[in-house]
């Protein structure tokens, strides 16, 4: 009996509907939805010669498939560590609803189809950025999580590419506006993920994942980075107004959203409590779609 056959036999016997639900869960649809929203905003903001609906639909399909594939391959790599943490132990791979081989094939297929789709139905530049996402997130960030706390910064690079991919889908070039969108999402990820890391630092430590709060349990550096990156995000988030990408309504709204985000960050940094970290996480999750929606509205 080969390893693949043994793995299939070890997996739970589940219904077709449960299997389908498990495959959907593998793609992390809620996270993918948020990333695709930033890509959709990037497409709209980068469009020069009017809004091309067909190109937009193709872009969203390709970027969505890529997000699904990357999320799946991430879980294949993290099958062992996911099983050690309460927050991830019920995912499809630790619970054996899907085997590692099935998930690996599914993830690779999604990424390959996404790259072909983007290359032929969108443009080569966007497909190239998609390849950078796959390499950066799956082959660099994911394995480095158990080796260095710097993995957060490394993962923030591919994590910030969706709005850039949206922009290149319509503009077929990377201009200043695209870099501003990239910078906004890049900086946003630090307070967002450090809040999660602080909330679950004990589980991360148990699984051997070297997030900053695990390496530095006192929380001083974590608190400092949360505040510093939120402060850096504030002026960058106002840049769309100054480069002509958005108007006065955006400037006022982005200023208020930025101050709200900073207030939550400072509060969480001072308290160093799970409750305030959770509140910061909620603020960060609301902030991102709100500021991108405001930018699109006042473009």
C-alpha positions in Angstrom: 0.0 0.0 0.0 1.5 3.3 -1.0 1.5 6.5 1.1 -1.2 8.2 -0.9 -3.6 5.2 -0.6 -2.9 5.0 3.2 -3.7 8.7 3.5 -7.0 8.3 1.7 -8.0 5.4 4.0 -7.0 7.4 7.1 -9.3 10.4 6.0 -12.8 10.5 7.4 -15.6 9.1 5.4 -17.8 12.1 4.8 -20.7 13.0 2.5 -20.3 14.7 -0.9 -21.8 17.9 0.6 -19.4 17.8 3.5 -16.5 17.2 1.1 -17.5 20.2 -1.0 -17.8 22.4 2.0 -14.4 21.3 3.1 -12.9 22.3 -0.2 -14.6 25.7 0.0 -13.2 26.1 3.5 -9.7 25.3 2.2 -9.9 28.4 0.0 -10.5 30.8 3.0 -13.3 32.6 1.2 -13.7 35.4 3.7 -10.1 36.4 3.5 -10.1 36.0 -0.3 -13.2 38.2 -0.5 -11.5 41.0 1.3 -8.4 40.8 -0.9 -10.5 40.6 -4.1 -12.4 43.8 -3.0 -9.1 45.7 -2.8 -8.2 44.3 -6.3 -11.6 45.4 -7.6 -10.9 48.9 -6.2 -7.5 48.8 -7.8 -8.9 47.9 -11.2 -11.4 50.8 -11.1 -8.8 53.4 -9.9 -6.3 52.3 -12.5 -8.7 52.3 -15.5 -7.6 55.0 -17.9 -9.9 54.6 -20.9 -13.3 53.9 -19.3 -14.5 50.8 -17.3 -14.1 47.6 -19.3 -16.7 45.3 -17.7 -15.4 42.1 -19.5 -11.8 42.8 -18.5 -13.0 43.5 -14.9 -14.8 40.2 -14.7 -11.9 38.3 -16.0 -9.5 40.0 -13.6 -11.7 39.2 -10.6 -12.1 35.6 -11.7 -8.3 35.2 -12.2 -7.3 37.0 -8.9 -10.0 35.0 -7.0 -8.7 31.7 -8.3 -5.2 32.7 -7.3 -6.3 33.7 -3.8 -8.1 30.4 -3.4 -5.1 28.4 -4.6 -2.6 30.2 -2.4 -4.8 29.8 0.7 -5.1 26.1 -0.1 -1.3 25.5 -0.5 -0.7 27.5 2.7 -2.8 25.0 4.6 -1.1 22.1 3.0 2.2 23.4 4.3 0.8 24.2 7.7 -1.2 20.9 8.2 1.0 19.9 11.2 1.0 23.3 13.0 -2.7 23.8 12.3 -3.4 20.6 14.2 -1.6 22.0 17.3 -3.6 25.2 17.6 -7.2 25.4 18.8 -8.1 28.2 16.4 -7.0 26.1 13.3 -7.5 22.5 14.5 -10.9 22.2 12.9 -9.7 23.1 9.4 -10.2 20.4 6.7 -6.7 19.0 6.8 -6.2 18.5 10.5 -9.7 17.0 10.8 -8.9 14.7 7.7 -11.9 15.8 5.8 -9.5 16.2 2.9 -6.2 14.5 2.5 -2.9 16.3 2.1 -2.6 14.9 -1.5 -6.0 16.0 -2.5 -5.4 19.5 -1.1 -2.0 19.8 -2.8 -3.5 18.8 -6.2 -6.4 21.2 -5.7 -4.2 24.1 -4.7 -1.7 23.6 -7.6 -4.6 23.3 -10.1 -6.1 26.6 -8.8 -2.8 28.4 -9.0 -2.0 27.1 -12.5 -5.5 27.8 -13.9 -5.3 31.3 -12.3 -2.0 32.1 -13.9 -3.1 30.9 -17.3 -6.3 32.8 -17.0 -4.6 36.0 -16.0 -1.9 35.7 -18.7 -4.3 35.1 -21.6 -7.5 36.9 -20.6 -6.0 39.9 -18.6 -2.3 40.6 -19.3 1.2 39.2 -18.7 2.1 41.8 -16.0 -0.8 40.8 -13.8 0.1 37.1 -14.3 3.7 37.9 -13.3 2.6 39.6 -10.1 0.4 36.5 -9.4 3.5 34.4 -9.7 5.3 36.6 -7.2 2.3 36.1 -4.8 2.7 32.3 -5.1 6.4 32.3 -4.6 6.4 35.0 -1.8 3.4 33.6 0.2 3.6 29.9 -0.3 7.4 29.2 -0.7 8.8 32.0 1.4 6.4 33.4 4.0 4.7 30.1 5.0 7.8 28.0 5.8 9.6 31.0 7.4 6.8 31.3 10.0 8.5 28.6 12.1 12.0 30.0 11.6 11.8 33.8 12.1 9.5 36.5 13.3 10.6 38.5 10.2 8.2 36.3 8.3 5.4 38.8 8.9 7.3 41.5 7.0 8.1 39.1 4.2 4.5 37.9 3.9 3.3 41.5 3.9 4.8 41.9 0.4 2.8 39.3 -1.5 -0.1 40.1 0.9 -0.2 43.7 -0.4 -0.2 42.8 -4.1 -4.0 42.3 -4.8 -4.8 46.0 -5.3 -1.6 46.3 -7.4 -2.8 43.4 -9.5 -6.2 45.0 -9.9 -4.5 48.2 -11.1 -2.3 46.4 -13.6 -5.3 44.4 -14.8 -6.9 47.6 -16.2 -3.8 49.9 -16.7 -1.3 47.2 -17.8 1.4 49.3 -16.0 2.6 50.1 -12.5 2.4 53.8 -11.8 2.5 56.0 -8.6 -1.2 55.3 -7.7 -0.6 51.6 -7.8 2.4 51.9 -5.4 0.2 54.0 -3.0 -2.4 51.2 -2.9 0.3 48.6 -2.4 1.9 50.7 0.4 -1.5 51.1 2.2 -2.2 47.4 2.3 1.4 46.6 3.2 1.4 48.9 6.2 -2.2 47.9 7.3 -1.1 44.3 7.6 1.2 44.9 10.6 -1.3 46.1 13.2 -3.8 43.7 11.8 -1.6 40.6 12.1 0.2 41.6 15.2 -3.2 42.0 16.9 -4.0 38.4 15.9 -0.6 37.2 17.0 -1.0 38.8 20.4 -4.5 37.2 20.9 -3.2 33.7 20.0 0.4 34.0 21.1 0.2 30.9 23.4 -1.2 28.8 20.6 1.4 30.0 18.2 4.1 29.2 20.8 2.7 25.7 21.2 2.8 25.2 17.4 6.4 26.6 17.1 5.3 29.5 15.0 7.7 32.4 15.7 5.4 35.4 15.6 6.8 38.5 17.3 4.7 38.1 20.5 6.1 34.6 20.8 9.7 35.7 20.5 9.1 38.7 22.7 6.4 37.8 25.2 6.7 41.1 27.2 5.0 42.7 24.2 7.0 45.9 24.2 8.3 45.6 20.6 4.9 44.3 19.4 3.2 47.3 20.9 5.7 49.7 19.4 5.4 48.1 16.0 1.6 48.2 16.1 1.7 52.0 16.8 4.6 52.8 14.4 3.0 51.1 11.4 -0.4 52.6 12.1 1.2 56.1 12.3 3.0 55.4 9.0 -0.3 54.3 7.4 -2.0 57.6 8.2 -0.1 59.9 5.8 0.2 57.1 3.2 -3.6 56.7 3.3 -4.0 60.4 2.6 -1.7 60.3 -0.5 -4.5 59.4 -2.9 -5.9 62.9 -2.4 -2.5 64.6 -3.1 -1.8 62.6 -6.2 -5.3 63.3 -7.7 -6.6 59.8 -7.2 -9.4 60.9 -4.8 -11.1 64.1 -3.7 -11.9 66.1 -0.6 -14.6 63.7 0.7 -11.9 60.9 0.7 -9.4 63.2 2.4 -11.8 63.9 5.3 -13.0 60.4 5.5 -9.6 58.8 5.4 -8.3 61.2 8.0 -11.2 60.2 10.4 -10.7 56.5 9.6 -6.9 56.8 10.2 -7.4 58.6 13.5 -9.8 55.9 14.6 -7.4 53.1 13.6 -4.5 54.9 15.4 -6.6 55.4 18.6 -7.4 51.6 18.6 -3.7 50.8 18.0 -2.5 53.0 20.8 -5.1 51.6 23.2 -4.2 48.0 22.3 -0.5 48.8 22.7 -0.9 50.4 26.1 -3.2 47.7 27.5 -1.5 44.7 26.0 -4.6 42.7 26.6 -6.4 40.1 24.5 -9.6 42.2 24.7 -8.0 45.3 23.3 -6.2 43.3 20.6 -9.5 41.9 19.6 -11.0 45.4 19.3 -8.0 46.5 17.2 -8.5 43.5 15.0 -12.2 44.5 14.4 -11.2 48.1 13.7 -8.6 46.9 11.1 -11.1 44.6 9.4 -13.6 47.5 9.1 -11.0 50.1 8.1 -9.7 48.3 5.0 -13.0 47.9 3.0 -14.2 51.3 4.2 -11.2 53.3 3.0 -11.0 51.5 -0.4 -14.7 52.0 -0.9 -14.4 55.7 0.0 -11.6 56.0 -2.5 -13.7 54.5 -5.3 -16.7 56.6 -4.3 -14.7 59.9 -4.5 -12.4 59.0 -7.4 
